[in-house]
Amino acid sequence: MRSRFTQSFKIQSVEKALSRSENTSLLEVAKMLGVGHSTLSKWIVKSRNNEFDEVTNQRIRPDMSKDKRPQDWSL
């Protein structure tokens, strides 16, 4: 089954990817987030093109607990 992520998760993931240190690759960030490298890359492109909808409160991926929010992760 294909995982689906909230807009909030996508936006926070893009922020985390773009603020990573120079010695951390995008692939490493994607693995840490539990998403594919190409998926994260697409989210970055969508972010740059302002294609994300407004953040919604929908919960789509139940295995993402509150202690795994992107803003809480360290690189």
Rosetta blueprint (number, residue, H / E / L):
1 M L
2 R L
3 S L
4 R L
5 F L
6 T L
7 Q H
8 S H
9 F H
10 K H
11 I H
12 Q H
13 S H
14 V H
15 E H
16 K H
17 A H
18 L H
19 S L
20 R L
21 S L
22 E L
23 N L
24 T L
25 S L
26 L H
27 L H
28 E H
29 V H
30 A H
31 K H
32 M H
33 L H
34 G L
35 V L
36 G L
37 H H
38 S H
39 T H
40 L H
41 S H
42 K H
43 W H
44 I H
45 V H
46 K H
47 S H
48 R H
49 N L
50 N L
51 E L
52 F L
53 D L
54 E L
55 V L
56 T L
57 N L
58 Q L
59 R L
60 I L
61 R L
62 P L
63 D L
64 M L
65 S L
66 K H
67 D H
68 K H
69 R L
70 P H
71 Q H
72 D H
73 W L
74 S L
75 L L
